[in-house]
Amino acid sequence: MLPLNIQIDRTERLLRRLEEDAPLMAVRISQLAPEHQRAAKAHVAELAAKARAELQKLIDEISMWDSNDPTPQAAD
């Protein structure tokens, strides 16, 4: 299993790529029938929603790890 930081980075990268690709995707699917366009847009939206949920889960998990970390912290 990958470390949480790497999983977070990959998930953030996926979301960023999906958002940046939206205009190009519109061009790519413009030749499709309307029902296929809707299906493609719905698929991307579902993928982005799952990625956001996964990202939130990973962030919550890493913050839980940080709060339970028994490692002594340096004094200021």
Jmol script that loads the backbone (N, CA, C; Angstrom):
load data "model"
ATOM      1  N   MET A   1       0.835  -1.177   0.000  1.00  0.00           N
ATOM      2  CA  MET A   1       0.000   0.000   0.000  1.00  0.00           C
ATOM      3  C   MET A   1       0.881   1.242   0.000  1.00  0.00           C
ATOM      4  N   LEU A   2       0.474   2.214  -0.780  1.00  0.00           N
ATOM      5  CA  LEU A   2       1.232   3.460  -0.884  1.00  0.00           C
ATOM      6  C   LEU A   2       1.051   4.314   0.367  1.00  0.00           C
ATOM      7  N   PRO A   3       2.055   5.087   0.716  1.00  0.00           N
ATOM      8  CA  PRO A   3       1.889   6.021   1.830  1.00  0.00           C
ATOM      9  C   PRO A   3       0.759   7.010   1.544  1.00  0.00           C
ATOM     10  N   LEU A   4       0.142   7.488   2.617  1.00  0.00           N
ATOM     11  CA  LEU A   4      -1.012   8.382   2.469  1.00  0.00           C
ATOM     12  C   LEU A   4      -0.680   9.631   1.673  1.00  0.00           C
ATOM     13  N   ASN A   5       0.502  10.199   1.878  1.00  0.00           N
ATOM     14  CA  ASN A   5       0.856  11.424   1.156  1.00  0.00           C
ATOM     15  C   ASN A   5       0.889  11.198  -0.353  1.00  0.00           C
ATOM     16  N   ILE A   6       1.384  10.053  -0.768  1.00  0.00           N
ATOM     17  CA  ILE A   6       1.433   9.740  -2.199  1.00  0.00           C
ATOM     18  C   ILE A   6       0.018   9.527  -2.740  1.00  0.00           C
ATOM     19  N   GLN A   7      -0.826   8.847  -1.972  1.00  0.00           N
ATOM     20  CA  GLN A   7      -2.214   8.647  -2.394  1.00  0.00           C
ATOM     21  C   GLN A   7      -2.937   9.985  -2.524  1.00  0.00           C
ATOM     22  N   ILE A   8      -2.697  10.880  -1.579  1.00  0.00           N
ATOM     23  CA  ILE A   8      -3.314  12.203  -1.634  1.00  0.00           C
ATOM     24  C   ILE A   8      -2.831  12.954  -2.869  1.00  0.00           C
ATOM     25  N   ASP A   9      -1.527  12.930  -3.118  1.00  0.00           N
ATOM     26  CA  ASP A   9      -0.976  13.612  -4.295  1.00  0.00           C
ATOM     27  C   ASP A   9      -1.585  13.077  -5.582  1.00  0.00           C
ATOM     28  N   ARG A  10      -1.698  11.773  -5.701  1.00  0.00           N
ATOM     29  CA  ARG A  10      -2.263  11.173  -6.918  1.00  0.00           C
ATOM     30  C   ARG A  10      -3.734  11.545  -7.099  1.00  0.00           C
ATOM     31  N   THR A  11      -4.476  11.532  -6.020  1.00  0.00           N
ATOM     32  CA  THR A  11      -5.891  11.869  -6.100  1.00  0.00           C
ATOM     33  C   THR A  11      -6.075  13.340  -6.463  1.00  0.00           C
ATOM     34  N   GLU A  12      -5.264  14.217  -5.864  1.00  0.00           N
ATOM     35  CA  GLU A  12      -5.326  15.635  -6.213  1.00  0.00           C
ATOM     36  C   GLU A  12      -4.970  15.846  -7.683  1.00  0.00           C
ATOM     37  N   ARG A  13      -3.970  15.113  -8.169  1.00  0.00           N
ATOM     38  CA  ARG A  13      -3.565  15.222  -9.567  1.00  0.00           C
ATOM     39  C   ARG A  13      -4.694  14.769 -10.498  1.00  0.00           C
ATOM     40  N   LEU A  14      -5.375  13.686 -10.133  1.00  0.00           N
ATOM     41  CA  LEU A  14      -6.508  13.210 -10.941  1.00  0.00           C
ATOM     42  C   LEU A  14      -7.601  14.272 -11.006  1.00  0.00           C
ATOM     43  N   LEU A  15      -7.959  14.845  -9.868  1.00  0.00           N
ATOM     44  CA  LEU A  15      -8.987  15.885  -9.858  1.00  0.00           C
ATOM     45  C   LEU A  15      -8.576  17.090 -10.686  1.00  0.00           C
ATOM     46  N   ARG A  16      -7.329  17.495 -10.546  1.00  0.00           N
ATOM     47  CA  ARG A  16      -6.836  18.644 -11.315  1.00  0.00           C
ATOM     48  C   ARG A  16      -6.901  18.355 -12.812  1.00  0.00           C
ATOM     49  N   ARG A  17      -6.505  17.150 -13.211  1.00  0.00           N
ATOM     50  CA  ARG A  17      -6.541  16.790 -14.635  1.00  0.00           C
ATOM     51  C   ARG A  17      -7.968  16.737 -15.164  1.00  0.00           C
ATOM     52  N   LEU A  18      -8.895  16.219 -14.369  1.00  0.00           N
ATOM     53  CA  LEU A  18     -10.290  16.187 -14.803  1.00  0.00           C
ATOM     54  C   LEU A  18     -10.825  17.600 -15.000  1.00  0.00           C
ATOM     55  N   GLU A  19     -10.506  18.487 -14.067  1.00  0.00           N
ATOM     56  CA  GLU A  19     -10.979  19.869 -14.174  1.00  0.00           C
ATOM     57  C   GLU A  19     -10.344  20.590 -15.361  1.00  0.00           C
ATOM     58  N   GLU A  20      -9.050  20.381 -15.565  1.00  0.00           N
ATOM     59  CA  GLU A  20      -8.357  21.042 -16.670  1.00  0.00           C
ATOM     60  C   GLU A  20      -8.793  20.488 -18.027  1.00  0.00           C
ATOM     61  N   ASP A  21      -9.238  19.232 -18.042  1.00  0.00           N
ATOM     62  CA  ASP A  21      -9.609  18.576 -19.295  1.00  0.00           C
ATOM     63  C   ASP A  21     -11.053  18.868 -19.717  1.00  0.00           C
ATOM     64  N   ALA A  22     -11.827  19.502 -18.865  1.00  0.00           N
ATOM     65  CA  ALA A  22     -13.247  19.721 -19.172  1.00  0.00           C
ATOM     66  C   ALA A  22     -13.476  20.401 -20.523  1.00  0.00           C
ATOM     67  N   PRO A  23     -12.767  21.491 -20.860  1.00  0.00           N
ATOM     68  CA  PRO A  23     -13.003  22.114 -22.176  1.00  0.00           C
ATOM     69  C   PRO A  23     -12.643  21.189 -23.341  1.00  0.00           C
ATOM     70  N   LEU A  24     -11.562  20.444 -23.200  1.00  0.00           N
ATOM     71  CA  LEU A  24     -11.161  19.525 -24.268  1.00  0.00           C
ATOM     72  C   LEU A  24     -12.136  18.360 -24.387  1.00  0.00           C
ATOM     73  N   MET A  25     -12.659  17.912 -23.264  1.00  0.00           N
ATOM     74  CA  MET A  25     -13.625  16.831 -23.305  1.00  0.00           C
ATOM     75  C   MET A  25     -14.885  17.283 -24.044  1.00  0.00           C
ATOM     76  N   ALA A  26     -15.294  18.515 -23.822  1.00  0.00           N
ATOM     77  CA  ALA A  26     -16.477  19.038 -24.509  1.00  0.00           C
ATOM     78  C   ALA A  26     -16.275  18.989 -26.025  1.00  0.00           C
ATOM     79  N   VAL A  27     -15.072  19.304 -26.466  1.00  0.00           N
ATOM     80  CA  VAL A  27     -14.776  19.251 -27.904  1.00  0.00           C
ATOM     81  C   VAL A  27     -14.777  17.799 -28.390  1.00  0.00           C
ATOM     82  N   ARG A  28     -14.166  16.913 -27.606  1.00  0.00           N
ATOM     83  CA  ARG A  28     -14.080  15.506 -28.018  1.00  0.00           C
ATOM     84  C   ARG A  28     -15.442  14.844 -28.126  1.00  0.00           C
ATOM     85  N   ILE A  29     -16.355  15.194 -27.224  1.00  0.00           N
ATOM     86  CA  ILE A  29     -17.658  14.512 -27.245  1.00  0.00           C
ATOM     87  C   ILE A  29     -18.706  15.260 -28.064  1.00  0.00           C
ATOM     88  N   SER A  30     -18.338  16.400 -28.625  1.00  0.00           N
ATOM     89  CA  SER A  30     -19.320  17.202 -29.364  1.00  0.00           C
ATOM     90  C   SER A  30     -19.888  16.460 -30.580  1.00  0.00           C
ATOM     91  N   GLN A  31     -19.149  15.517 -31.126  1.00  0.00           N
ATOM     92  CA  GLN A  31     -19.614  14.765 -32.292  1.00  0.00           C
ATOM     93  C   GLN A  31     -20.527  13.597 -31.918  1.00  0.00           C
ATOM     94  N   LEU A  32     -20.629  13.316 -30.621  1.00  0.00           N
ATOM     95  CA  LEU A  32     -21.455  12.191 -30.176  1.00  0.00           C
ATOM     96  C   LEU A  32     -22.922  12.593 -30.129  1.00  0.00           C
ATOM     97  N   ALA A  33     -23.758  11.579 -30.118  1.00  0.00           N
ATOM     98  CA  ALA A  33     -25.195  11.807 -29.958  1.00  0.00           C
ATOM     99  C   ALA A  33     -25.439  12.399 -28.562  1.00  0.00           C
ATOM    100  N   PRO A  34     -26.511  13.161 -28.413  1.00  0.00           N
ATOM    101  CA  PRO A  34     -26.775  13.815 -27.116  1.00  0.00           C
ATOM    102  C   PRO A  34     -26.805  12.859 -25.923  1.00  0.00           C
ATOM    103  N   GLU A  35     -27.374  11.686 -26.103  1.00  0.00           N
ATOM    104  CA  GLU A  35     -27.425  10.737 -24.974  1.00  0.00           C
ATOM    105  C   GLU A  35     -26.033  10.234 -24.607  1.00  0.00           C
ATOM    106  N   HIS A  36     -25.166  10.093 -25.597  1.00  0.00           N
ATOM    107  CA  HIS A  36     -23.788   9.685 -25.309  1.00  0.00           C
ATOM    108  C   HIS A  36     -23.001  10.824 -24.662  1.00  0.00           C
ATOM    109  N   GLN A  37     -23.299  12.038 -25.076  1.00  0.00           N
ATOM    110  CA  GLN A  37     -22.662  13.195 -24.432  1.00  0.00           C
ATOM    111  C   GLN A  37     -23.041  13.253 -22.956  1.00  0.00           C
ATOM    112  N   ARG A  38     -24.325  13.052 -22.678  1.00  0.00           N
ATOM    113  CA  ARG A  38     -24.782  13.067 -21.279  1.00  0.00           C
ATOM    114  C   ARG A  38     -24.126  11.945 -20.491  1.00  0.00           C
ATOM    115  N   ALA A  39     -24.015  10.768 -21.098  1.00  0.00           N
ATOM    116  CA  ALA A  39     -23.403   9.627 -20.412  1.00  0.00           C
ATOM    117  C   ALA A  39     -21.926   9.901 -20.116  1.00  0.00           C
ATOM    118  N   ALA A  40     -21.223  10.487 -21.073  1.00  0.00           N
ATOM    119  CA  ALA A  40     -19.804  10.798 -20.865  1.00  0.00           C
ATOM    120  C   ALA A  40     -19.630  11.841 -19.767  1.00  0.00           C
ATOM    121  N   LYS A  41     -20.462  12.874 -19.796  1.00  0.00           N
ATOM    122  CA  LYS A  41     -20.388  13.912 -18.761  1.00  0.00           C
ATOM    123  C   LYS A  41     -20.739  13.345 -17.394  1.00  0.00           C
ATOM    124  N   ALA A  42     -21.742  12.472 -17.355  1.00  0.00           N
ATOM    125  CA  ALA A  42     -22.136  11.856 -16.086  1.00  0.00           C
ATOM    126  C   ALA A  42     -21.021  10.971 -15.547  1.00  0.00           C
ATOM    127  N   HIS A  43     -20.351  10.251 -16.438  1.00  0.00           N
ATOM    128  CA  HIS A  43     -19.251   9.380 -16.016  1.00  0.00           C
ATOM    129  C   HIS A  43     -18.114  10.209 -15.416  1.00  0.00           C
ATOM    130  N   VAL A  44     -17.754  11.290 -16.064  1.00  0.00           N
ATOM    131  CA  VAL A  44     -16.679  12.146 -15.556  1.00  0.00           C
ATOM    132  C   VAL A  44     -17.093  12.778 -14.230  1.00  0.00           C
ATOM    133  N   ALA A  45     -18.334  13.208 -14.129  1.00  0.00           N
ATOM    134  CA  ALA A  45     -18.811  13.803 -12.881  1.00  0.00           C
ATOM    135  C   ALA A  45     -18.783  12.777 -11.746  1.00  0.00           C
ATOM    136  N   GLU A  46     -19.170  11.550 -12.047  1.00  0.00           N
ATOM    137  CA  GLU A  46     -19.142  10.486 -11.038  1.00  0.00           C
ATOM    138  C   GLU A  46     -17.704  10.173 -10.626  1.00  0.00           C
ATOM    139  N   LEU A  47     -16.813  10.118 -11.585  1.00  0.00           N
ATOM    140  CA  LEU A  47     -15.404   9.871 -11.291  1.00  0.00           C
ATOM    141  C   LEU A  47     -14.831  10.983 -10.414  1.00  0.00           C
ATOM    142  N   ALA A  48     -15.159  12.221 -10.726  1.00  0.00           N
ATOM    143  CA  ALA A  48     -14.674  13.352  -9.928  1.00  0.00           C
ATOM    144  C   ALA A  48     -15.258  13.308  -8.518  1.00  0.00           C
ATOM    145  N   ALA A  49     -16.529  12.971  -8.391  1.00  0.00           N
ATOM    146  CA  ALA A  49     -17.157  12.886  -7.072  1.00  0.00           C
ATOM    147  C   ALA A  49     -16.503  11.796  -6.227  1.00  0.00           C
ATOM    148  N   LYS A  50     -16.234  10.651  -6.842  1.00  0.00           N
ATOM    149  CA  LYS A  50     -15.567   9.562  -6.118  1.00  0.00           C
ATOM    150  C   LYS A  50     -14.157   9.973  -5.709  1.00  0.00           C
ATOM    151  N   ALA A  51     -13.462  10.663  -6.595  1.00  0.00           N
ATOM    152  CA  ALA A  51     -12.100  11.118  -6.281  1.00  0.00           C
ATOM    153  C   ALA A  51     -12.126  12.134  -5.140  1.00  0.00           C
ATOM    154  N   ARG A  52     -13.101  13.050  -5.148  1.00  0.00           N
ATOM    155  CA  ARG A  52     -13.214  14.026  -4.050  1.00  0.00           C
ATOM    156  C   ARG A  52     -13.504  13.324  -2.728  1.00  0.00           C
ATOM    157  N   ALA A  53     -14.380  12.333  -2.758  1.00  0.00           N
ATOM    158  CA  ALA A  53     -14.705  11.577  -1.545  1.00  0.00           C
ATOM    159  C   ALA A  53     -13.473  10.821  -1.042  1.00  0.00           C
ATOM    160  N   GLU A  54     -12.740  10.223  -1.961  1.00  0.00           N
ATOM    161  CA  GLU A  54     -11.512   9.498  -1.592  1.00  0.00           C
ATOM    162  C   GLU A  54     -10.484  10.466  -1.014  1.00  0.00           C
ATOM    163  N   LEU A  55     -10.351  11.638  -1.629  1.00  0.00           N
ATOM    164  CA  LEU A  55      -9.406  12.635  -1.139  1.00  0.00           C
ATOM    165  C   LEU A  55      -9.779  13.063   0.282  1.00  0.00           C
ATOM    166  N   GLN A  56     -11.060  13.294   0.521  1.00  0.00           N
ATOM    167  CA  GLN A  56     -11.491  13.694   1.859  1.00  0.00           C
ATOM    168  C   GLN A  56     -11.211  12.587   2.868  1.00  0.00           C
ATOM    169  N   LYS A  57     -11.454  11.341   2.472  1.00  0.00           N
ATOM    170  CA  LYS A  57     -11.186  10.206   3.356  1.00  0.00           C
ATOM    171  C   LYS A  57      -9.703  10.126   3.691  1.00  0.00           C
ATOM    172  N   LEU A  58      -8.849  10.318   2.691  1.00  0.00           N
ATOM    173  CA  LEU A  58      -7.406  10.271   2.923  1.00  0.00           C
ATOM    174  C   LEU A  58      -6.947  11.417   3.817  1.00  0.00           C
ATOM    175  N   ILE A  59      -7.494  12.599   3.595  1.00  0.00           N
ATOM    176  CA  ILE A  59      -7.124  13.749   4.426  1.00  0.00           C
ATOM    177  C   ILE A  59      -7.568  13.507   5.869  1.00  0.00           C
ATOM    178  N   ASP A  60      -8.770  12.975   6.048  1.00  0.00           N
ATOM    179  CA  ASP A  60      -9.242  12.658   7.399  1.00  0.00           C
ATOM    180  C   ASP A  60      -8.352  11.603   8.050  1.00  0.00           C
ATOM    181  N   GLU A  61      -7.959  10.617   7.266  1.00  0.00           N
ATOM    182  CA  GLU A  61      -7.119   9.546   7.785  1.00  0.00           C
ATOM    183  C   GLU A  61      -5.749  10.076   8.207  1.00  0.00           C
ATOM    184  N   ILE A  62      -5.163  10.934   7.388  1.00  0.00           N
ATOM    185  CA  ILE A  62      -3.844  11.450   7.731  1.00  0.00           C
ATOM    186  C   ILE A  62      -3.931  12.401   8.925  1.00  0.00           C
ATOM    187  N   SER A  63      -5.026  13.145   9.048  1.00  0.00           N
ATOM    188  CA  SER A  63      -5.161  14.028  10.207  1.00  0.00           C
ATOM    189  C   SER A  63      -5.384  13.210  11.476  1.00  0.00           C
ATOM    190  N   MET A  64      -6.078  12.077  11.351  1.00  0.00           N
ATOM    191  CA  MET A  64      -6.245  11.190  12.502  1.00  0.00           C
ATOM    192  C   MET A  64      -4.891  10.610  12.911  1.00  0.00           C
ATOM    193  N   TRP A  65      -4.083  10.239  11.927  1.00  0.00           N
ATOM    194  CA  TRP A  65      -2.741   9.735  12.208  1.00  0.00           C
ATOM    195  C   TRP A  65      -1.929  10.796  12.943  1.00  0.00           C
ATOM    196  N   ASP A  66      -2.008  12.042  12.465  1.00  0.00           N
ATOM    197  CA  ASP A  66      -1.245  13.125  13.084  1.00  0.00           C
ATOM    198  C   ASP A  66      -1.691  13.373  14.516  1.00  0.00           C
ATOM    199  N   SER A  67      -2.986  13.282  14.775  1.00  0.00           N
ATOM    200  CA  SER A  67      -3.475  13.546  16.128  1.00  0.00           C
ATOM    201  C   SER A  67      -3.157  12.408  17.085  1.00  0.00           C
ATOM    202  N   ASN A  68      -2.984  11.185  16.558  1.00  0.00           N
ATOM    203  CA  ASN A  68      -2.669  10.032  17.400  1.00  0.00           C
ATOM    204  C   ASN A  68      -1.174   9.739  17.472  1.00  0.00           C
ATOM    205  N   ASP A  69      -0.373  10.566  16.851  1.00  0.00           N
ATOM    206  CA  ASP A  69       1.072  10.342  16.794  1.00  0.00           C
ATOM    207  C   ASP A  69       1.698  10.576  18.162  1.00  0.00           C
ATOM    208  N   PRO A  70       2.281   9.539  18.759  1.00  0.00           N
ATOM    209  CA  PRO A  70       2.880   9.696  20.083  1.00  0.00           C
ATOM    210  C   PRO A  70       4.299  10.279  20.054  1.00  0.00           C
ATOM    211  N   THR A  71       4.784  10.594  18.868  1.00  0.00           N
ATOM    212  CA  THR A  71       6.132  11.132  18.754  1.00  0.00           C
ATOM    213  C   THR A  71       6.221  12.478  19.473  1.00  0.00           C
ATOM    214  N   PRO A  72       7.199  12.633  20.340  1.00  0.00           N
ATOM    215  CA  PRO A  72       7.328  13.923  21.028  1.00  0.00           C
ATOM    216  C   PRO A  72       7.596  15.068  20.045  1.00  0.00           C
ATOM    217  N   GLN A  73       7.002  16.199  20.341  1.00  0.00           N
ATOM    218  CA  GLN A  73       7.185  17.370  19.498  1.00  0.00           C
ATOM    219  C   GLN A  73       8.175  18.323  20.162  1.00  0.00           C
ATOM    220  N   ALA A  74       8.943  18.998  19.365  1.00  0.00           N
ATOM    221  CA  ALA A  74       9.916  19.952  19.900  1.00  0.00           C
ATOM    222  C   ALA A  74       9.210  21.139  20.525  1.00  0.00           C
ATOM    223  N   ALA A  75       9.766  21.622  21.608  1.00  0.00           N
ATOM    224  CA  ALA A  75       9.205  22.801  22.271  1.00  0.00           C
ATOM    225  C   ALA A  75       9.632  24.050  21.498  1.00  0.00           C
ATOM    226  N   ASP A  76       8.809  25.075  21.566  1.00  0.00           N
ATOM    227  CA  ASP A  76       9.147  26.338  20.886  1.00  0.00           C
ATOM    228  C   ASP A  76      10.195  27.106  21.648  1.00  0.00           C
TER     229      ASP A  76
END
end "model"
wireframe off; spacefill off
backbone 0.3
color backbone group
